[in-house]
Amino acid sequence: QVQLVESGGGLVQAGGSLKLSCAASGNTFSISSMGWYRQAPGRQRELVAFITNNGGTNYADSVKGRFTISRENAKNTVYLQMNSLKPEDTAVYYCKAWSGFTDHWGQGTQITVSS
């Protein structure tokens, strides 16, 4: 079993920065990739960024150049550094871990960017 615990959400002014973290525990050996999704009210949950076990990364076009995903200790913790935040970044952000047999989700953390 894998548990994901997120932290770092909050309210920030447009143009500001926040850093999210997601700590994985349990059977972390089974995790192949980790990433971040976000969901705003009335919208589908969308992929923001992910990072694979070999270090490859991918970003949504809307955040490319502003957000950076990174990891610590190979698999156990993933971060999302968010710079130049915009009001349209406002959403609940969810950490996700991909494994060979199942996927795991964090509890979600609210990001609100004021104009």
N, C-alpha and C positions, 0 to 999 in steps of 0.2 A: 504494500500500500504506500502511496505517496501523498503527502500533505504539502500544500503550498500556502504560505502566509505572506500577504502583501503589506507594504507600508509606504508612506511618503505622499499620500494624497493631501489635498487642501485647496485653499483659495489663493489665487495669485493674479496680479495685474497683467494685462496684455504686455508682451515684450519681456516678461520675467521668465524665470527658470524653476523647475522642480526636478527632483530625482526620485523615481520609484524603485523599490527593491522587492524581490520575491525570493524567499528562502524555501528551498525544498528539503523535506526530511522523509525518512522511511526508506523505501527501496529505490534510492536515487540512481542505482546502477542501471535500471531499466530505462531511464530517460535518454532519448536520442536528440531532442531539440527542445528549446524553451522559447517562449515569445509572449507578446502582449497584444491583446485585443482591446477595443473600446466600444461602448454602446451608449448612444444618446437616446433620450426619450423619443419614441416613435420611429426609431431607425433600427436597421439590422446591426448586429454585432459585426465589426469589421476588424480585419487584421491590421495591426500597426507595424509590427516588426517581429522578426524571429532570428534566432541564432542556433546553428547546428553544432554538433559535438566537435566537428573539425574547424569551427570558427567562422564558417560562412554566415553572412547576414543578408537580410532582405528587408526593405522598408516600403511602406505605402508611399505613393507619389506625393501625397499631401503633407507628409512629415519629413521627406528626404531633405537632408541638409540642415535640419533643425533638431532631430532626435537621434540619439545614439544608443544602441543596445550593446551590452557587454555582459560578461560572466566572470565569476570568481570560483576557484576550486573546480574547474572544468564543468561541473553540472549543478552544484548545490545552490548557487545563488545567481540570479540574473537581475540586471539593472536596466532602467530606461532613463537616460538623461534627456530632459526636455528643455530646449532653449527656444527663445523667440516665440513664446506661447501666444496663441491667438484665441479669441472667443470661440471660434469653431472647434477648438480642441476640447471644449467642455464635454465631459462624458464620464461614465464609470469605466475605469480601466481594470481589465482582468488579466492576470498571469495565467499562462497555459503551459503544461508540460506534455510532450508527445512521448509515448512509449510503444513498444512492440505489440502490446496486447490491449491497452486502453489509454485514454487521455485523462488528464487531471486539470482542474480549474481552481484558481484562487478565489477568495471571497469577494473580490472587487473593492476598488477604492475610488472615491469621488474626486475628480479634478474639475474645478470651476475657474475659468479665466474671465476676469471682469474687463469691460471695455475701458 
